[in-house]
């Protein structure tokens, strides 16, 4: 899932756990956000980073493989480049 920014990510996480009336959701979000502990923010930031990496890989894969359907053992330049990108982003 693509997020505009970290704020959008947090709003999505809040919405996933929110129950109540839609009219009250914005106020509840502000309260929820203000009550987050530093450990919670760090955990959400780490998860946001993982989501961004996943989105980047999907975008690159879509561009590289638009006209190419590689097999796992393929060693063409596109596949090797994508494998290198995956290694870098997974560090």
Backbone as JSON Lines, residues from 0, in Angstrom:
{"i":0,"aa":"X","n":[0.85,-1.18,0.0],"ca":[0.0,0.0,0.0],"c":[0.89,1.23,0.0]}
{"i":1,"aa":"X","n":[0.55,2.18,-0.8],"ca":[1.33,3.41,-0.88],"c":[0.81,4.44,0.12]}
{"i":2,"aa":"X","n":[1.74,5.07,0.77],"ca":[1.41,6.13,1.72],"c":[2.02,7.43,1.22]}
{"i":3,"aa":"X","n":[1.31,8.53,1.42],"ca":[1.84,9.83,1.02],"c":[3.04,10.2,1.87]}
{"i":4,"aa":"X","n":[2.94,9.91,3.16],"ca":[4.0,10.26,4.1],"c":[3.76,9.5,5.41]}
{"i":5,"aa":"X","n":[4.58,9.78,6.42],"ca":[4.47,9.07,7.69],"c":[3.14,9.38,8.36]}
{"i":6,"aa":"X","n":[2.67,10.59,8.22],"ca":[1.38,10.97,8.8],"c":[0.25,10.13,8.21]}
{"i":7,"aa":"X","n":[0.28,9.94,6.91],"ca":[-0.71,9.11,6.24],"c":[-0.64,7.67,6.75]}
{"i":8,"aa":"X","n":[0.58,7.18,6.96],"ca":[0.78,5.84,7.52],"c":[0.14,5.74,8.9]}
{"i":9,"aa":"X","n":[0.41,6.73,9.75],"ca":[-0.17,6.72,11.1],"c":[-1.7,6.79,11.06]}
{"i":10,"aa":"X","n":[-2.23,7.6,10.18],"ca":[-3.69,7.7,10.07],"c":[-4.29,6.35,9.65]}
{"i":11,"aa":"X","n":[-3.6,5.65,8.78],"ca":[-4.08,4.33,8.36],"c":[-4.04,3.35,9.52]}
{"i":12,"aa":"X","n":[-2.96,3.37,10.29],"ca":[-2.84,2.47,11.45],"c":[-3.91,2.79,12.48]}
{"i":13,"aa":"X","n":[-4.19,4.06,12.67],"ca":[-5.26,4.44,13.6],"c":[-6.6,3.92,13.1]}
{"i":14,"aa":"X","n":[-6.86,4.1,11.81],"ca":[-8.14,3.68,11.23],"c":[-8.33,2.17,11.35]}
{"i":15,"aa":"X","n":[-7.24,1.41,11.25],"ca":[-7.33,-0.05,11.35],"c":[-7.81,-0.51,12.73]}
{"i":16,"aa":"X","n":[-7.5,0.27,13.75],"ca":[-7.88,-0.14,15.1],"c":[-9.06,0.66,15.65]}
{"i":17,"aa":"X","n":[-9.52,1.65,14.88],"ca":[-10.59,2.54,15.36],"c":[-11.96,1.88,15.24]}
{"i":18,"aa":"X","n":[-12.75,2.08,16.24],"ca":[-14.16,1.71,16.18],"c":[-14.93,2.87,16.78]}
{"i":19,"aa":"X","n":[-15.96,3.23,16.14],"ca":[-16.76,4.37,16.57],"c":[-17.36,5.07,15.37]}
{"i":20,"aa":"X","n":[-17.93,6.21,15.62],"ca":[-18.58,6.98,14.56],"c":[-17.54,7.7,13.71]}
{"i":21,"aa":"X","n":[-17.8,7.77,12.41],"ca":[-16.89,8.46,11.5],"c":[-16.69,9.92,11.89]}
{"i":22,"aa":"X","n":[-17.74,10.56,12.42],"ca":[-17.64,11.97,12.8],"c":[-16.61,12.2,13.9]}
{"i":23,"aa":"X","n":[-16.4,11.21,14.73],"ca":[-15.47,11.35,15.86],"c":[-14.05,10.91,15.52]}
{"i":24,"aa":"X","n":[-13.86,10.33,14.37],"ca":[-12.56,9.76,14.03],"c":[-11.41,10.78,14.01]}
{"i":25,"aa":"X","n":[-11.56,11.95,13.42],"ca":[-10.45,12.91,13.42],"c":[-10.02,13.31,14.83]}
{"i":26,"aa":"X","n":[-10.96,13.57,15.69],"ca":[-10.61,13.94,17.07],"c":[-9.95,12.77,17.8]}
{"i":27,"aa":"X","n":[-10.46,11.57,17.55],"ca":[-9.88,10.4,18.19],"c":[-8.45,10.18,17.69]}
{"i":28,"aa":"X","n":[-8.22,10.46,16.42],"ca":[-6.86,10.31,15.88],"c":[-5.89,11.25,16.59]}
{"i":29,"aa":"X","n":[-6.28,12.49,16.76],"ca":[-5.41,13.47,17.43],"c":[-5.07,12.98,18.84]}
{"i":30,"aa":"X","n":[-6.08,12.53,19.55],"ca":[-5.87,12.03,20.91],"c":[-4.97,10.79,20.89]}
{"i":31,"aa":"X","n":[-5.23,9.87,19.97],"ca":[-4.43,8.65,19.85],"c":[-2.98,8.99,19.56]}
{"i":32,"aa":"X","n":[-2.77,9.92,18.63],"ca":[-1.41,10.3,18.24],"c":[-0.67,10.94,19.4]}
{"i":33,"aa":"X","n":[-1.34,11.79,20.16],"ca":[-0.7,12.46,21.29],"c":[-0.35,11.5,22.42]}
{"i":34,"aa":"X","n":[-1.07,10.39,22.5],"ca":[-0.82,9.42,23.56],"c":[0.2,8.35,23.18]}
{"i":35,"aa":"X","n":[0.7,8.4,21.96],"ca":[1.71,7.41,21.54],"c":[2.98,7.58,22.37]}
{"i":36,"aa":"X","n":[3.5,6.46,22.82],"ca":[4.77,6.44,23.54],"c":[5.91,6.46,22.53]}
{"i":37,"aa":"X","n":[7.1,6.92,22.95],"ca":[8.24,6.92,22.03],"c":[8.5,5.55,21.39]}
{"i":38,"aa":"X","n":[8.34,4.49,22.17],"ca":[8.55,3.14,21.63],"c":[7.54,2.83,20.52]}
{"i":39,"aa":"X","n":[6.31,3.31,20.69],"ca":[5.28,3.11,19.67],"c":[5.65,3.84,18.38]}
{"i":40,"aa":"X","n":[6.12,5.06,18.53],"ca":[6.49,5.86,17.35],"c":[7.66,5.2,16.63]}
{"i":41,"aa":"X","n":[8.63,4.7,17.38],"ca":[9.76,4.01,16.76],"c":[9.29,2.77,16.01]}
{"i":42,"aa":"X","n":[8.41,2.0,16.62],"ca":[7.88,0.79,15.98],"c":[7.12,1.15,14.7]}
{"i":43,"aa":"X","n":[6.28,2.18,14.78],"ca":[5.54,2.6,13.59],"c":[6.5,3.11,12.51]}
{"i":44,"aa":"X","n":[7.54,3.83,12.91],"ca":[8.51,4.34,11.94],"c":[9.24,3.19,11.25]}
{"i":45,"aa":"X","n":[9.6,2.16,12.01],"ca":[10.26,1.0,11.42],"c":[9.32,0.3,10.43]}
{"i":46,"aa":"X","n":[8.08,0.15,10.8],"ca":[7.1,-0.49,9.91],"c":[6.84,0.36,8.67]}
{"i":47,"aa":"X","n":[6.84,1.68,8.84],"ca":[6.68,2.59,7.71],"c":[7.86,2.41,6.74]}
{"i":48,"aa":"X","n":[9.06,2.32,7.28],"ca":[10.24,2.12,6.45],"c":[10.15,0.83,5.66]}
{"i":49,"aa":"X","n":[9.68,-0.23,6.31],"ca":[9.52,-1.51,5.61],"c":[8.49,-1.4,4.5]}
{"i":50,"aa":"X","n":[7.4,-0.68,4.76],"ca":[6.35,-0.5,3.74],"c":[6.88,0.3,2.55]}
{"i":51,"aa":"X","n":[7.67,1.32,2.83],"ca":[8.25,2.15,1.76],"c":[9.19,1.31,0.91]}
{"i":52,"aa":"X","n":[10.03,0.5,1.56],"ca":[10.95,-0.36,0.82],"c":[10.18,-1.31,-0.09]}
{"i":53,"aa":"X","n":[9.11,-1.88,0.45],"ca":[8.29,-2.81,-0.33],"c":[7.69,-2.1,-1.54]}
{"i":54,"aa":"X","n":[7.18,-0.88,-1.34],"ca":[6.61,-0.11,-2.45],"c":[7.67,0.2,-3.51]}
{"i":55,"aa":"X","n":[8.88,0.53,-3.07],"ca":[9.95,0.83,-4.01],"c":[10.28,-0.41,-4.84]}
{"i":56,"aa":"X","n":[10.37,-1.55,-4.17],"ca":[10.67,-2.79,-4.9],"c":[9.57,-3.13,-5.9]}
{"i":57,"aa":"X","n":[8.33,-2.93,-5.51],"ca":[7.22,-3.2,-6.42],"c":[7.29,-2.27,-7.64]}
{"i":58,"aa":"X","n":[7.58,-0.99,-7.39],"ca":[7.68,-0.03,-8.5],"c":[8.81,-0.41,-9.45]}
{"i":59,"aa":"X","n":[9.97,-0.73,-8.88],"ca":[11.12,-1.09,-9.72],"c":[10.82,-2.37,-10.5]}
{"i":60,"aa":"X","n":[10.24,-3.34,-9.83],"ca":[9.91,-4.61,-10.48],"c":[8.93,-4.39,-11.63]}
{"i":61,"aa":"X","n":[7.94,-3.54,-11.4],"ca":[6.95,-3.24,-12.44],"c":[7.61,-2.6,-13.66]}
{"i":62,"aa":"X","n":[8.51,-1.67,-13.41],"ca":[9.19,-0.98,-14.51],"c":[10.13,-1.93,-15.25]}
{"i":63,"aa":"X","n":[10.93,-2.67,-14.5],"ca":[11.92,-3.55,-15.12],"c":[11.29,-4.7,-15.89]}
{"i":64,"aa":"X","n":[10.24,-5.25,-15.33],"ca":[9.68,-6.47,-15.88],"c":[8.43,-6.24,-16.71]}
{"i":65,"aa":"X","n":[8.23,-5.02,-17.15],"ca":[7.04,-4.71,-17.94],"c":[6.92,-5.64,-19.15]}
{"i":66,"aa":"X","n":[8.02,-5.87,-19.83],"ca":[8.02,-6.73,-21.01],"c":[8.88,-7.98,-20.8]}
{"i":67,"aa":"X","n":[9.03,-8.39,-19.54],"ca":[9.92,-9.5,-19.23],"c":[9.32,-10.31,-18.09]}
{"i":68,"aa":"X","n":[9.24,-11.6,-18.28],"ca":[8.72,-12.48,-17.24],"c":[9.84,-13.43,-16.84]}
{"i":69,"aa":"X","n":[10.68,-13.02,-15.86],"ca":[11.87,-13.8,-15.54],"c":[11.58,-15.05,-14.73]}
{"i":70,"aa":"X","n":[12.45,-15.99,-14.88],"ca":[12.45,-17.17,-14.03],"c":[13.47,-16.91,-12.93]}
{"i":71,"aa":"X","n":[13.42,-17.66,-11.86],"ca":[14.31,-17.45,-10.72],"c":[15.78,-17.5,-11.13]}
{"i":72,"aa":"X","n":[16.1,-18.35,-12.11],"ca":[17.51,-18.52,-12.5],"c":[17.96,-17.53,-13.59]}
{"i":73,"aa":"X","n":[17.09,-16.63,-14.01],"ca":[17.42,-15.67,-15.06],"c":[18.58,-14.78,-14.6]}
{"i":74,"aa":"X","n":[19.54,-14.56,-15.48],"ca":[20.7,-13.74,-15.15],"c":[20.86,-12.57,-16.12]}
{"i":75,"aa":"X","n":[19.77,-12.13,-16.72],"ca":[19.87,-10.98,-17.62],"c":[20.19,-9.73,-16.78]}
{"i":76,"aa":"X","n":[20.56,-8.65,-17.45],"ca":[20.95,-7.42,-16.75],"c":[19.83,-6.88,-15.86]}
{"i":77,"aa":"X","n":[18.59,-6.94,-16.36],"ca":[17.46,-6.45,-15.58],"c":[17.3,-7.24,-14.29]}
{"i":78,"aa":"X","n":[17.38,-8.56,-14.4],"ca":[17.2,-9.41,-13.22],"c":[18.33,-9.23,-12.22]}
{"i":79,"aa":"X","n":[19.55,-9.13,-12.72],"ca":[20.69,-8.93,-11.83],"c":[20.59,-7.59,-11.12]}
{"i":80,"aa":"X","n":[20.16,-6.55,-11.84],"ca":[19.99,-5.23,-11.23],"c":[18.93,-5.29,-10.13]}
{"i":81,"aa":"X","n":[17.82,-5.94,-10.42],"ca":[16.74,-6.03,-9.43],"c":[17.2,-6.8,-8.2]}
{"i":82,"aa":"X","n":[17.96,-7.89,-8.39],"ca":[18.49,-8.64,-7.25],"c":[19.4,-7.77,-6.4]}
{"i":83,"aa":"X","n":[20.24,-6.95,-7.05],"ca":[21.13,-6.05,-6.32],"c":[20.33,-5.01,-5.52]}
{"i":84,"aa":"X","n":[19.29,-4.46,-6.12],"ca":[18.44,-3.48,-5.44],"c":[17.79,-4.13,-4.2]}
{"i":85,"aa":"X","n":[17.31,-5.34,-4.35],"ca":[16.67,-6.04,-3.22],"c":[17.67,-6.23,-2.07]}
{"i":86,"aa":"X","n":[18.91,-6.55,-2.4],"ca":[19.92,-6.73,-1.36],"c":[20.16,-5.42,-0.62]}
{"i":87,"aa":"X","n":[20.3,-4.34,-1.37],"ca":[20.55,-3.03,-0.75],"c":[19.38,-2.61,0.13]}
{"i":88,"aa":"X","n":[18.16,-2.74,-0.36],"ca":[17.0,-2.3,0.41],"c":[16.7,-3.18,1.6]}
{"i":89,"aa":"X","n":[17.18,-4.4,1.6],"ca":[16.91,-5.31,2.71],"c":[17.98,-5.25,3.8]}
{"i":90,"aa":"X","n":[18.92,-4.34,3.68],"ca":[19.96,-4.18,4.72],"c":[19.4,-3.45,5.91]}
